[in-house]
Amino acid sequence: MPDVVTMDKIVSLARRRGFVFPSSEIYGGLGSAYDYGHYGVLLKDNVKARWLEAMVRERDDIVALDSSIILHPRVWEVSGHVEGFHDPLVDCRTCKLRFRADHLDEAQCGRKPSKRPGETEDCDLTEPRHFNLMFKTRIGAMEETGVDAYLRPETAQGIFVNFKNVAQIARRKPPFGIAQVGKAFRNEITPGNFIFRTLEFEQMEMEFFVPPAEAEEWFRYWVDERFRWYTRFGIRESHLRVRPHEADELSHYSSQTSDIEYLYPIGWSELEGIAHRGDYDLSAHTAGSGTKLEWVDGEERYTPHVVEPAAGVNRSMLAFMVDAYDEEEVAGRQRTVLRLHPGLAPVKVAVLPLIPRNEDMTTKARALYEDLRRAVVAEYDDSGQIGRRYRRQDEIGTPWALTVDEQTLEDDTVTIRDRDSLAQERIPIAGARALILDKLAQDWTTPKVD
Ligand code: GAP
């Protein structure tokens, strides 16, 4: 069956159910900036939690870090970002729009009949100029005495400048990694495609420090490992691919990069990059700061090489939503459902009294909900027709719904409805919490077929 999902459907669902809103909407919105509502926050938090689990909790060789967003301005000079972190841009003197010189074939000209910038004689493009992507800010109360600083465009540099602190205190020997989740900022000028490309976003980055001779092997290991993480959390393998970078697309710090790409409705696009950064960063900061960032153990002394899997939280969230989106007809009615991995679903279980006016039912349902919410994110809903309540939960991706009905009042059982198969089963209320926890601990594969 062809995929029914489009970017418009995702944007509309995200808005309708309160996952994502355009930022500053009452002032007309701000291009490439979005705000996350209740379910968006829960989903985004789950993406980060599953990443941290896989990278830190389930491993012995990676530790966590949370560094500042504003670092010493020298960090960005020494890292090469002031000099090298830019996009080549061209301006059109006719339509006054600005385009990425390397993405002209995807851009839309401001004037008709030209479709692509440069396509007709009317287009009057400047030569490409470099435009730095870092947002500048100023530290200090006074304009005259303040110091220029930058909002970090990647979380990675906070890890490199802490290499010595962490290596000493965590008592780790290469190969070992430092993982960080946090905000990054880029002054992007190309249209964002919803939350795919925004000015402000979150990254999940891990710098893996290895003996130089092992770097190539670890690079391959991390490409495979990260690919598996996406399939483990439900993305269809047919919608993922690994694309090695051509020499002319490599970042200034990288000698080898492979992107994990996802087949978004906008086409194959980067979800995560795995880069072989060599000793670029540790050597640069050693030279720039005078502090030796190397591994010393007795006679052994070397600058570790770095393999970096760098993922975007927001782009992952978008990919998980797109891949989970489904529509089907059930008993003559259309339903939209997010078939999210239960570990990612914002709400794990909904508790619904069948007849909201029946006080015995609502009391029982409320008590069950109070019990469940101590263990997982649960929701209680007693407003409207049961069918509409199910559909609401389907659209936010809640994997299970427990319904309290007449029989519950007689024998303390409830029905459990499965979001994907729609199968309903009766279970004792007393075992409900354990059953949900047990289901959450199980492996899961998406019921969606290509
Ligand atoms: N430290 C390496 C680094 O920052 P990157 O490929 O530029 O590498 C890593 O960024 C990931 O961050 C990307 O794969 C993407 O998921 C996410 N990302 C980058 N720029 C973004 C933006 N403007 N909006 C949303 N996500 C972005």
Boltz pocket constraint, residues with backbone or C-beta under 6 A from the ligand:
constraints:
  - pocket:
      binder: B
      contacts: [[A, 153], [A, 154], [A, 155], [A, 156], [A, 186], [A, 188], [A, 195], [A, 196], [A, 197], [A, 198], [A, 199], [A, 200], [A, 201], [A, 202], [A, 203], [A, 205], [A, 270], [A, 271], [A, 272], [A, 273], [A, 308], [A, 310], [A, 311], [A, 312], [A, 313], [A, 314], [A, 315], [A, 316]]
      max_distance: 6.0
